């Protein structure tokens, strides 16, 4: 896949913000991580995700919204963080303040 800059193998990520775009992951473990995907330029093979959250932005968010139309509410729930009031706030939920929201 084009766009892959860094490859990780057998690595464990703990309580980190992990940007998937531009990276490949083989047999990695993600524990309590914030996983961020925007363009989909990534490779993931034989990885384990434990208590981690996935944040979709840009193109990835748009694709998730389209998929939701096909599969309904379950098992995929797509929240548009840019929509006012999603978190009881009128402010835009952006990638920059996502980490602080995770800590609350």
C-alpha positions in Angstrom: 0.0 0.0 0.0 1.4 3.4 -0.9 1.9 6.1 1.7 3.4 3.8 4.3 6.4 5.5 6.0 6.9 3.5 9.2 6.3 -0.2 10.0 5.8 -1.5 13.5 6.1 -5.2 14.4 5.3 -6.8 17.7 5.1 -3.4 19.4 2.8 -2.7 22.4 1.3 0.8 22.6 -0.2 1.8 26.0 -2.3 4.9 26.8 -1.0 6.6 23.6 -2.6 8.6 20.8 -1.7 6.5 17.7 -2.1 8.0 14.2 -2.7 5.1 11.8 -2.2 7.0 8.5 1.2 6.5 7.0 2.0 3.5 9.3 1.8 -0.3 9.1 1.2 -2.4 12.2 1.9 -6.2 12.3 1.1 -8.2 15.5 0.9 -5.1 17.6 -1.1 -4.5 20.8 -3.0 -1.3 21.6 -4.1 -0.9 25.3 -6.2 2.1 26.3 -5.1 4.0 23.2 -6.8 6.7 21.1 -6.6 5.4 17.6 -6.9 8.1 14.9 -7.6 7.4 11.3 -8.3 10.1 8.6 -7.3 8.9 5.2 -7.1 5.1 5.5 -3.5 4.9 4.4 -2.5 2.2 6.8 -1.9 -1.6 7.1 -3.1 -3.5 10.1 -2.4 -7.3 10.4 -2.9 -9.5 13.5 -3.3 -6.7 15.9 -5.1 -6.6 19.3 -7.1 -3.7 20.6 -7.9 -3.6 24.3 -10.0 -0.8 25.8 -9.0 1.5 22.9 -11.1 4.1 21.1 -11.2 4.8 17.4 -11.5 8.4 16.2 -12.4 8.8 12.5 -11.7 12.1 10.8 -12.0 13.4 7.3 -12.4 10.7 4.6 -12.6 7.9 7.1 -15.5 9.6 8.9 -17.4 10.0 5.6 -16.9 6.3 4.8 -18.1 5.3 8.2 -21.3 7.4 7.7 -21.9 5.7 4.4 -21.4 2.2 5.9 -23.8 3.1 8.7 -26.5 3.5 6.1 -25.9 -0.1 5.0 -25.6 -1.8 8.4 -27.7 0.4 10.6 -27.0 1.2 14.2 -25.4 -2.1 15.2 -22.6 -2.9 15.5 -21.3 0.4 14.2 -22.2 3.7 15.9 -20.9 6.8 14.1 -20.8 10.1 15.9 -20.0 13.3 14.0 -17.9 15.2 16.5 -18.3 18.4 14.4 -22.1 18.4 15.0 -23.1 20.9 17.7 -24.3 19.4 20.9 -22.9 15.9 20.4 -21.2 16.2 23.8 -23.6 18.7 25.3 -21.4 21.5 24.1 -21.8 24.0 21.3 -18.0 23.8 20.6 -16.6 21.8 17.8 -15.0 18.6 19.0 -11.7 18.5 17.1 -8.6 16.2 17.1 -6.8 18.9 19.1 -9.1 18.7 22.1 -9.9 14.9 21.7 -7.2 13.9 24.1 -8.3 16.2 26.9 -11.9 14.9 26.5 -10.6 11.3 26.8 -9.0 12.2 30.2 -12.3 13.5 31.6 
